[in-house]
């Protein structure tokens, strides 16, 4: 565990995070603050669904930790990190601004990242390749309601697990991996994104949207999904030599009930 005032433990060339869903009860803002405090990078890509405008329109929910995440991101931008804000379906209002600079944060619909090894990656949220989001938005909203209910159950379950000394575990992720339709949906999504990258001449694609972290070769290109900060608390990183890696932050930091308390204490002190 880092000590307050010490430099970050991890230095990367680039970091990709997405699906934070600030403005919802499922957002794991404290874990994300711990991640942001312990990492530095030349480029930081926010790959969509950072603020959940869908939810905020229906019911206002905004904790101090959500403010702290925004402030931490802006502070990184002010200190020289190139922050790229890519719009997703839950914050699609950003697309109305087109390419725009918000206080040293560049807002775009998609981006291109060139790795240290010369590979070129299309960086995109991915909702553009989700037929439900594109053609049946009402069904997407119903699905979102069901997902929020599942996350509420997941929240109480993990409170009990922390009390018993067990690490974080995603009920939603477990059910997603066990359900045939969900597995088929994920596979189809990955195929569409990798095909799009190959068609456009990229060496790979980096996306979010489906809350399912992955890194592998698919259709002759690299398919990378950075996961989310609701279920998996994961990020995609590029090491100085160009190597990509998915980080499971809870597993990496060994976040259990006792450590959770220290994380909250460290984050509050660091932000103060």
HUKACOR-V315775 format. One line per field, one symbol per residue. ss: DSSP state (~ for helix, > for strand, _ for the rest). psi: psi as a letter, one per 20 degrees, with the letter a starting at -180 (. if undefined). A space follows every 50 residues. Layout:
ss->???
psi->???
This chain:
ss->_________>>>>>>>>____>______~~~~~~~~~~>>>>>>>>>___ >_~~~~~~_____~~~~~~~~~~~~~~~___>>>>>_____~~~~~~__> >>__>>>>_>>>>>_____>>>>>__~~~_~~~~~_~~~~~~~~~~~~~~ ~~~~~~~~~~~~~_______~~~~~~~~_~~~~~~~~~~~~~~~~~~~~_ ___>>>>______>>>>>__>>>>>________>>>>>_____>>>>>~~ ~~~___~~~~~~~~~~~~~~~_
psi->pqqpiqrqhpprgqppqrlhlpjqhipmhhgghgghhjqqqgpopolqlg pnhgghhhppoorhhgghgghgghhgghjipopoopqahikihhihiboq onljooprhrrpporhjiqpppoqgihijohghgimhhhhhghhghghgh hgghghghgggghijqrqpogggghghipghgggggggghggghgggghj jqirqpacgjlnqqorppkjrppppicrkgghmrqpqprhjipqpppogg ghiloagghghhggggggggh.
